[in-house]
């Protein structure tokens, strides 16, 4: 594999750290509360929010430990009223997952995760001096899955994995993007997306993303092209059903516009 090139991190963006993991689990829940995906796959999340946070905390731990992922966070000045600015359900006593933090202190408010493959990811970690061992990370929380509807979850996973196989071969995948609602409208998500696209351009590799229609606008405005739509029919548990869209950012399309060498990813 050619040498991996790494774009500089923009102001207010840094690598996710092991100490961030509890906060990242909360960020995912605070953001994804508004996603139709949550109502479909985790319809009992309002009753068992501790299970949902445990799942996303475990996922955050995986993202930091597994070398095939690059995980970045955007930071902002802590808003002590952030809990009142999301309708997300948290377990009793859980508010920020930040410990003793002062108003105005820089804290993680958004997260971006890219699946780049083990070789590229390992090169990134070595360049940044962040080769982690499991002992550096918090322990895994207990996973009970009481929030999950297993049938919905399985059909969702089956279709999404099939779309990866069809559209994302050889591509980087934008796996996760989430911003705490208290910090929406400040460009944190767009900043992370732009960094990921610059990574793709520098390394001549396209990028794919799957998401609900409500969240696809930021990707399409950034240069992704809509490729496919998926739907799940509603039932007595989630009458509205679910829709997701597949978009791809191809470096050869962008390079043609910018006069760079074309890369054929088909």
N, C-alpha and C positions, 0 to 999 in steps of 0.2 A: 504494500500500500504506500502511495506517495506520502511525503511529509505532511502532517496535518497542520493547517494554519489556524490560528486562533485570533479572532477580532478582539480588540481591546474592550474591556467592560466600560459601559457608559457611567457617568456620574450617577450615584445612587443605586448601583447594582453591584452585587458581590456574590461570591460563591456561598451556597448554603453550608452551614456548619452543623456539626453534631448537636451543639447546644440549641439550634433552631428547631429541632425535630418536634417537640411538643407544640410549639407555635405553628408549625406548618400544618399539622393535623387540624388545628383549629381554623387556619386560613382556608383550607379546602372546604370544610363544612360551612363556614360563614359565607363563602362564595357559591358553592354548589347547592346550597339551600334553595336558590332561585332557579335551578336548572330542572327542566322536565325529566332529565335522567334520574335525578334523586327520587322523584315521585314514582318512577317506574321500577327502578331496581331496589329501592329502599323505602317502601311505603310506610314502614313502621319506625322510621327514623325519629319522628317527633316523640314517640313513646320510649325509644331506646337510643337517645343521642350519644350515650357513652359508647355504644357499640360502633356507631358511625365514626366518632372521633378515633376510637381504637383502630379501626380499619385504615383511615387515612394517615394516622400516625405510623402505622406499620408500613404503609406504602412509602411514606417519606423516608423512613429508615432504609428501605430497600433502594430508593433512588440515590441515597448518599453512599451506600455500601457497594452497589453493583457497578462495575466499571463501564458498563455500556451506556450509562446515563450521564448527562451533564445537567446539573441542578443549580439554578441561580435564583436569588431573591432580590427584589427591589425593596428599598427601605424608605421610610418617611418618618417625620416627627410624630411620636406617639400622641394619639388623641385619647385622653382619659375617658371620653364619652363614647368610645368606639362600640362598646357593647350595646348601647341604645340605638345604634345606627344600622343594625342588622336584625331581621326577624328570625334568624337561625336559632335552632334549638340546641342548647348546650346543657350538659349535666349540671346539677345543682352545685354552686360554688365555682364553676368554671367561667372565667370572663375573658382573659387575655392570653393565658399560658406564657406569661413573660416574667413572672416573679416580681421582684421589686424594681419597677421601672418608673422613671419620672416623666412628667409631661414634657414633650418636646424632644425627648431622647429618640435617636434613630432606631427603629425596630423593623423587622420584616413585615411587609404589608402585601406583597405579591410574590408569586412563585412561578417559575417556568421550568419545565422538565423536557429534555430532548433525549430520545433514544438514538444514539449515534453509532452503536456497535462497540464491541469491547476494545478493538484496537484504537479507534479514534478516541474513545472515552478515556482509555488508559493514558494515551498521549497527552490529553488535556489535563488529567490529574497530575501527571508527572511534571508538566510544564508549570502548573500552579502550586506544586508542592503539597497536594492534597490526596495522597494515597492513603486511604483509611483502612483500618482494621476494625473488626466487629467490636472489639473491647472498647473502642473510643465512642461508640454509640450507646444511647440509652437502651435498656432492655426492651424486649417486645411486650406490648400490652396483651392481655388475654382477648382473644377474638371469639365472640359468641354468635354473631350473625343474626341476632334476634330482629334487627332492623330490616333484613333482606327478605325479598320474595325470591326464592331460589329459582322458580320457573321463569320469572321475568329476567332475572340476572343471567340465566343460562342462554335464553334466546337472544338477549342483547349481546352477550359475549360471542356467541356463534356467528351472528351477522357481522359484527364489527371485525372479528378476526378474519372472516372471509374477505371483507373489504380491504384489509391490510394486505392480504395475499394477492388480491387483484391489482391494487393500485400502488402499493408502497414498496415493491421489490427494489432493493438497492438504494432506497431513499432514507434520509433522516426522518424520524417521526417526532412531531411536536406532541408529546404524550400528555402533558398537563399544563394548563395555564389558569391561574386563579388569583383574584385580587379581593382583599377584604372590602366589603361594601362601604365601610367608613372612609375608604380612600379611593373610591371610584371617581372617575372624571379627572384624574391628575396625570394620565398618560403612562402609568406604570405597566399595564399590560402591553400597550403598543411599544414601549421601550424594550421589553423582553422579546416581543415578536421580531422587532427590527434587528436585535442582536442575533437571533437565530437565523434570520435570512442572510445576514452578512456572513455568518459561519458557513451557510450553504454556498454562497457565491465564492468565498475564498477557497473552498475545497471542491468546487465543481460537482456538488451533489445536491439533488433536489430534496424536497421536503414535503411531507404529507401531514394532514390533520383531519380528525373526525370530531364533529361537534354538533350541538343543536343549532337549528336555524338562528335562534336569538343571538348566538355568539359568533356566527360565521362572518358577520359583517366586517369585523376587524381584520380577518384574514384575507377576505376578498379585496379589501381596500389596500392591503399590503402587497398584492401581487399573486396571491393564490388564485387558482382557477377551479370552479366547481366541477366535479367529475361525476358525482353520484348522489342519490338520495335514498334513504332507507326509512321504512315505516313499520311500526308495530301496532296492530289493531287494539283498540281499547277493550277492557273487560270490566267486570264488576269491581275490581280492585283499583284500577286506574282507567276510568272511562274515556279519558281524553287520548289514551294511547301514547305513542312516542314517535318522534321524527328525528333523524340525524342526517347530517350531510358530510360528504367526503370532498376534500379539496386538495389540490397538489400545486406546489410551487416548483416549476421546472427551470433549472439554471440555464438551459439552452435558450428558452424564451427570453429570459431577462438579459442574457449575454448578447443576444442579437440586437436588443435595443441599446445596450451600453457599449457595443463594439468589442466585447471580450470574446475569447475563444469559446466556441459552442461545445456543449457537452451533451451527447446523446444518451439519454437514460432509458430509452424504450428497450 
